[in-house]
């Protein structure tokens, strides 16, 4: 089974500096996963090899009054065929791929991440292997960005937790630090 948890934290120029930056730096980098039913119907079992893939998306906007939830959704999907990446439309820029009993995770810069644009130094959008997970491990990716809108700048921090195991507990991301990490954090001025 694969579990992917995406946490999007947004803020504006109004809440960019202190006293708002400190609470933002303490915002959780992981949450408990939803408890999934342990018994599945035969149809569900045939759709999902080894439990399938859980995708959880959470989003919050920081205001002067605190953090406001924007999104909380989850879905269980079938695992892709070995050697095939997960459909990038489900999690833009994050490309997990099962290969030889391990989960390889590539990260590709996409415009949804905002500015600054990440390139390979030769004006080619950055795409690279960020880590490989063995069964029982989990990794964390963090990437920040800035977006220009009519109302001004919007800033974002995305935290993406990815676990790979035969059985994934609801507290997999909250009980310990990740085995692998990748930070694509840039000054957002």
URGI-V536703 format. One line per field, one symbol per residue. phi: phi as a letter, one per 20 degrees, with the letter a starting at -180 (. if undefined). psi: psi as a letter, one per 30 degrees, with the letter a starting at -180 (. if undefined). Layout:
phi: ???
psi: ???
This chain:
phi: .cccddddddbcgfdfefeefffffefgebcffffeffddfffffffcflnmcedddcbcdecfepddfdbbbbbdcffffgndffgfffbgndcfbfblmcdecdcdfcggfneffecencmdgfbbfeacdegndbccdcbdaccdcgfpecdbcddcdcdcafcdffegedebfffcbbdddcfdk
psi: kkkkkkjkkklaeegeakgfeeeeffkkfllklkkkkfklleeeeffjkhfakkjkkkkkkklffakkkekjlllkllklkkfklkjffeikfkikkkkhgljkjlkkklfffalkkklgfggkkkklkelkklkflllkkkkllkkklefakkkkkkkjkkkjlekklfgeffflllellkkiklkf.
